[in-house]
């Protein structure tokens, strides 16, 4: 028999990376919040790779931190090794990645939740969500009922989770935790458009069974950079990673056993991630490729488990062992946890607004892999957006929408709710049109004001950001005004770095823009340079070196914002608009875009349709006057 167990302003279903950020944000904004998890030992679990960040993902972590989220701080507390990826390319694609102690990360996050005011952590499986007059009733498997004003669904890969290893298949969440077996039918009954996706993870092998003697060593950066703008010093890197390669023998074993892969035997219905495929999928897609790279990474300081990045598989355990044994360094490896594929239910994100609230279900939000994305960082970013907006709704404040010209978070959410996800969505730098101004190094300058305005960034931290902004602007102007002559010290420095000799004087800014030079290199000939923090100097260098490109991108953003500012009335009927193609009518009626800019990004809506819509909107506006 059901019993009433309590009331909350915000209820979060799931305590993975999305659920954590959502719950912490809502609680910190003053809402009475509960976060429900099937197993409290799985709070903040990293069921796949023991790392945070990576290409484009590092941008997301920095943005989460700039807005007042928790992922970056906790990653810094648990870091083992830190590397800046893509250093050989421009700053737009530099991305921080850190190996973390996965068990420590989980326990630190759990403790932060336990200490957070306004937040209750509860071990309970939510089996039913029912719409009520004032919000939603949540029922647990133990028949407890919670009355909630808003709900955020962040079920990760637990919703209807099913594990596949060769011919073996069974209901489970990741890492052997129980799945959410009943909630899916309740969500379907409610009317949410669910579908099946698939992802997977590699095996974990015993460290002492690996021969590291001939493997390439991958060291961290010195000094390592933190994710959080509030972390002053990470200390030293604690571990090394290693690189190995597959070979023809590895490939042959895969090809001989491909019929035993549930992926190719037709047992898996769900759509898998294109950019992070299983190893057997790599072999089948790229049969001509002679070898594939893998990274051997530690899972923590107090465990001997090693993670084989790039070797996800759903083949039978004995086949996994066989092909792992063909790889240099792994010839005698012992599998501690076999690789597996997991299939799960998620929702079509086209059913959501940019706030991550469902269009047809006021007060109901989705976040993370439930929304069709992949990755810890993508999940955490969505959790933060959903948590902020659930709190805004409870508090009667305006919703917060991040647009794609201001953040990777905005790009991520806009892609999901405008273009949808036909496969697990992964963030990449190529998805951001304005990536030169959306760099990971300037996330605090771009987004802290929004975190402060919402209430997640305090006055003291905001004052530091404003001081940094002022110092950058003043130093850029000073460098532009400094004249450099053709003295011996100057010519010697230019010769040292292979830079063209000066015939006449130039400004220091002009020298900074030379590819072989930068702001730091030129310090010896800049006699009146002020003492500045390294991150301020970094911004001065980038702003000067890429000034022309940045100005051009800012003009593009200005045009983008004009289209975003053209808000489409809620009561518009696209079937009444003469000149719109039928496909565009159907898509616009279904999507209900909030602006002309969003409408222009909907697949199936052409530039000609947008022109027709603009004319109609002007006529519509005049009729209302």
TORGUDO-741483 format. One record per residue (C-alpha): residue in three letters; x, y negated, z. Coordinates in steps of 0.2 Angstrom, whole numbers, plus 5000, padded with zeros to 4 digits. Each point is the difference from the previous one (the first is absolute). Last residue first. Layout:
// TORGUDO-741483
ALAXYZ/...
//
This chain:
// TORGUDO-741483
UNK499747684834/UNK499650184999/UNK499749994981/UNK501649924998/UNK501050145009/UNK499150134989/UNK500549914984/UNK501849995006/UNK499950195005/UNK499450044983/UNK501449924991/UNK501350085012/UNK499250174998/UNK500149994981/UNK501849965001/UNK500350145012/UNK499150124988/UNK501249944986/UNK501550035011/UNK499450195001/UNK499150095015/UNK500350184998/UNK501250025014/UNK499749875013/UNK501449875001/UNK499049854993/UNK498650035012/UNK501349975015/UNK500549844992/UNK498249944996/UNK499750025019/UNK499050115012/UNK499950154989/UNK498350105001/UNK500850164995/UNK498550104994/UNK499149854991/UNK501749954993/UNK500450174993/UNK498350034992/UNK499949824993/UNK501850024993/UNK499650174992/UNK498449924992/UNK501049864992/UNK499649825007/UNK499349894987/UNK498449955008/UNK500150015019/UNK498450065008/UNK500750185004/UNK501449915010/UNK498749955013/UNK500849875012/UNK499450005018/UNK501750015008/UNK500649854991/UNK501750024991/UNK501449905009/UNK501249904988/UNK501449985012/UNK500850174994/UNK500149934983/UNK500949845005/UNK501150105012/UNK500750104985/UNK500549844991/UNK500949945015/UNK500850175002/UNK500749984982/UNK500749835004/UNK500850085016/UNK500850134988/UNK500849864989/UNK500749915016/UNK500750175006/UNK500950034984/UNK500849834999/UNK500550015018/UNK500850175000/UNK501749965006/UNK499549855011/UNK498550095009/UNK501050165002/UNK501649925007/UNK499049895012/UNK498950155005/UNK501650105005/UNK500749855009/UNK498450005011/UNK500150195003/UNK501849985005/UNK499749875013/UNK500749834996/UNK501549905006/UNK500049844989/UNK501149994984/UNK501049845000/UNK501650064992/UNK499250114986/UNK501650064991/UNK500250145012/UNK498150045000/UNK499950044981/UNK500050195003/UNK498549985012/UNK498949904988/UNK500350124985/UNK501250034986/UNK500250134986/UNK498349964992/UNK500249815000/UNK498549925009/UNK501049955015/UNK501249904989/UNK498649894994/UNK499449985018/UNK501749945005/UNK499849854988/UNK501349994986/UNK501649904997/UNK500950024983/UNK501150134991/UNK499550145012/UNK500750174997/UNK498850144996/UNK499850135014/UNK501150155002/UNK499750015019/UNK501849955005/UNK500149884985/UNK498549905007/UNK500850005017/UNK501749944993/UNK499149864990/UNK499149935015/UNK501650005011/UNK501049924986/UNK498849864998/UNK498749994986/UNK498649915010/UNK498450065008/UNK498649885004/UNK498850045014/UNK498249944996/UNK499250164995/UNK500850095015/UNK499249875011/UNK498250024993/UNK500250195002/UNK500649985018/UNK498549895004/UNK498750124993/UNK500850155008/UNK500149915017/UNK498249955000/UNK499450184995/UNK501050075015/UNK499349875012/UNK498250044994/UNK500450195003/UNK500749975017/UNK498449895004/UNK498950154995/UNK500950115012/UNK499749885014/UNK498249974995/UNK499550185001/UNK499750114984/UNK498550125001/UNK498749865002/UNK499249984983/UNK500849844996/UNK501750065006/UNK499950164990/UNK499649894985/UNK501449885003/UNK501250155002/UNK499650054982/UNK501249924987/UNK501449945011/UNK500050165010/UNK500050104984/UNK501549914993/UNK501350154999/UNK498750124994/UNK499849904984/UNK498349944994/UNK500749854990/UNK500950114988/UNK498650135001/UNK498749894992/UNK499250144989/UNK500050125014/UNK499750184993/UNK501850024994/UNK500649995018/UNK499150165004/UNK498750055012/UNK499350184999/UNK498250044996/UNK499550185002/UNK499150044983/UNK498549924991/UNK500149855012/UNK498949854997/UNK500449854989/UNK499149875010/UNK500050065018/UNK501650104999/UNK501049884990/UNK499449855010/UNK500550095016/UNK501850044994/UNK500249834992/UNK499549915016/UNK501150105010/UNK501449974988/UNK499749825004/UNK499649824995/UNK499550014981/UNK499150165004/UNK498749925011/UNK499850045018/UNK498249985006/UNK499649965018/UNK498250005005/UNK499349845008/UNK499650015019/UNK498550075009/UNK501050095013/UNK499450174995/UNK500349974982/UNK501749925002/UNK500550165011/UNK499450114986/UNK501049894988/UNK501650015010/UNK499950195002/UNK499750034982/UNK501449894994/UNK501250085013/UNK499450174995/UNK500349974982/UNK501849955003/UNK500350155012/UNK499350124986/UNK501149934986/UNK501550015012/UNK499750195005/UNK499850054982/UNK498650054988/UNK498449904995/UNK498250064997/UNK499149905013/UNK500050145013/UNK501950004997/UNK500049835009/UNK498549905005/UNK498150004999/UNK498849885008/UNK498250015006/UNK499249845007/UNK498849974986/UNK499750164989/UNK499649964982/UNK501649914996/UNK501150105011/UNK501249895010/UNK501850014994/UNK500149805001/UNK500350014981/UNK498250084999/UNK499850184999/UNK499150134989/UNK501449994987/UNK501050095014/UNK499350174995/UNK500150095016/UNK501250145006/UNK499850195003/UNK501550115003/UNK501250124991/UNK501650055008/UNK501550074991/UNK501350105011/UNK501950015003/UNK500550135013/UNK500549945017/UNK501650075008/UNK500850064984/UNK501750085002/UNK501449944988/UNK501350124993/UNK500349934983/UNK499349835005/UNK501749904998/UNK499950024981/UNK498350054995/UNK499550184994/UNK499550045018/UNK498649884999/UNK499350094985/UNK499950175010/UNK499349925016/UNK498649914991/UNK499650164991/UNK499950095017/UNK498949875007/UNK498750004985/UNK500049854989/UNK499249845006/UNK501549894998/UNK500849845005/UNK501949994996/UNK500349824997/UNK500649975018/UNK500650155009/UNK499749965019/UNK501250075013/UNK499450075016/UNK501450025014/UNK499049895012/UNK500549875013/UNK500749874989/UNK498650004988/UNK499450074983/UNK501750004992/UNK500049984981/UNK500650104985/UNK499649914984/UNK499650094984/UNK500549974982/UNK499350094985/UNK501050104987/UNK500050054981/UNK498549894994/UNK499350094985/UNK498550075010/UNK499549835006/UNK498150025003/UNK500150185006/UNK501549985010/UNK499349845009/UNK498450095003/UNK501050155008/UNK500849875012/UNK498349925005/UNK499749834993/UNK500349835009/UNK499749874986/UNK498550094993/UNK499250035016/UNK498850155000/UNK498250024995/UNK499050125010/UNK499250164994/UNK501450125005/UNK499850184996/UNK500249994981/UNK501550125000/UNK501249854995/UNK499849905016/UNK499750165010/UNK501850054995/UNK500250184997/UNK499949994981/UNK501549895001/UNK501050145007/UNK501250044985/UNK500149814996/UNK500549955018/UNK501350135001/UNK500749954983/UNK500149815005/UNK501050055016/UNK501250104989/UNK500249854988/UNK500549895014/UNK499449895015/UNK501049865007/UNK500749955017/UNK500149835010/UNK500349985018/UNK499449885014/UNK501149945014/UNK499549965018/UNK500049875014/UNK500249834990/UNK500649875012/UNK499149875010/UNK498349944994/UNK500249825006/UNK498849855001/UNK498450094996/UNK498749864999/UNK500049994981/UNK499550185000/UNK500750124987/UNK501850005007/UNK501649994989/UNK501550125003/UNK501749925002/UNK500750104991/UNK498850094988/UNK499750195003/UNK501050144994/UNK499650134986/UNK501250145000/UNK500150114984/UNK500050185005/UNK501550124999/UNK500350035018/UNK498149985006/UNK499750185000/UNK498250015007/UNK499550145013/UNK500549895015/UNK498749874995/UNK498550124999/UNK498849964986/UNK498449904998/UNK499050044985/UNK499449874988/UNK498349915001/UNK498449994990/UNK498649904993/UNK498250034993/UNK498549904997/UNK498150055001/UNK498649884998/UNK498849905011/UNK498749864994/UNK499249955017/UNK498250025001/UNK499750035019/UNK499650194996/UNK501850004991/UNK500749925016/UNK499250135011/UNK500650144989/UNK501749945001/UNK500049985019/UNK499850195004/UNK501750084997/UNK501249865006/UNK501550124999/UNK500950085014/UNK501849975002/UNK501250124991/UNK501349874995/UNK498749924988/UNK498150035002/UNK499450184998/UNK498750114991/UNK500950154992/UNK500850054984/UNK501350144997/UNK500450054982/UNK501549894999/UNK499949885015/UNK498549895000/UNK499349905015/UNK498249935000/UNK499549845008/UNK498149965000/UNK500549825007/UNK501750035008/UNK501049924985/UNK499949825007/UNK498449985011/UNK500049815001/UNK498249965001/UNK499749835008/UNK498449975009/UNK499149845005/UNK498749965014/UNK500250175008/UNK498950115011/UNK500950155006/UNK499250175001/UNK500850155009/UNK499450174992/UNK501750095004/UNK500350004981/UNK499949815001/UNK498549894994/UNK500349824994/UNK498549885000/UNK500149854988/UNK499649824999/UNK498649905007/UNK498550084992/UNK500850174999/UNK501050094987/UNK500650175005/UNK501850075000/UNK500150195004/UNK501450125005/UNK501349895008/UNK501350115008/UNK500549945017/UNK501649955009/UNK499849825005/UNK501149855000/UNK499249855008/UNK500549834995/UNK499549835007/UNK501849985008/UNK501350104991/UNK501050115012/UNK499350174993/UNK500249944982/UNK501849955003/UNK500350175008/UNK499350094985/UNK501149904988/UNK501650045010/UNK499550185001/UNK499850014981/UNK501549914996/UNK501050115012/UNK499450154991/UNK500549934983/UNK501749945004/UNK500249884986/UNK500949994983/UNK499849824995/UNK499649924983/UNK500249824995/UNK499549944982/UNK500949894988/UNK498949994985/UNK499849814999/UNK501849975006/UNK500750054983/UNK500750174996/UNK501650095007/UNK499349995017/UNK498650114995/UNK499750085018/UNK500549915016/UNK500550145012/UNK499750045018/UNK500450155011/UNK499350085016/UNK498749875003/UNK498750035015/UNK499949835007/UNK500249924983/UNK498650114993/UNK498949945015/UNK500349824996/UNK499650024982/UNK498450105002/UNK499249885013/UNK499049874991/UNK500149815003/UNK499849934983/UNK501949994996/UNK500250185007/UNK498750074988/UNK500949904986/UNK501750075004/UNK499250185000/UNK499249964983/UNK501649944992/UNK500950165006/UNK498650104991/UNK500549914984/UNK501550124998/UNK500350095017/UNK499249975017/UNK499850115015/UNK500950175001/UNK499850185007/UNK499150064984/UNK498350095002/UNK499050035015/UNK500549835008/UNK498950005016/UNK499449845007/UNK498950095012/UNK500150194997/UNK500250045018/UNK498449925004/UNK499150134989/UNK498349974991/UNK500349815001/UNK498849865005/UNK500549825002/UNK498949895010/UNK499949815000/UNK499249865011/UNK500449864989/UNK501249865005/UNK501149974985/UNK501350115008/UNK498850155000/UNK499549984982/UNK501849994994/UNK500550155011/UNK498650104994/UNK500349974981/UNK501950025002/UNK499850175008/UNK498650064989/UNK501049974984/UNK501650085007/UNK499150155007/UNK498749995014/UNK498450054992/UNK498249935001/UNK500249825006/UNK498549935010/UNK499849815001/UNK498949905012/UNK499850155011/UNK498650085011/UNK500050165011/UNK499750185003/UNK498250034996/UNK499550185001/UNK499650134987/UNK499350175005/
//
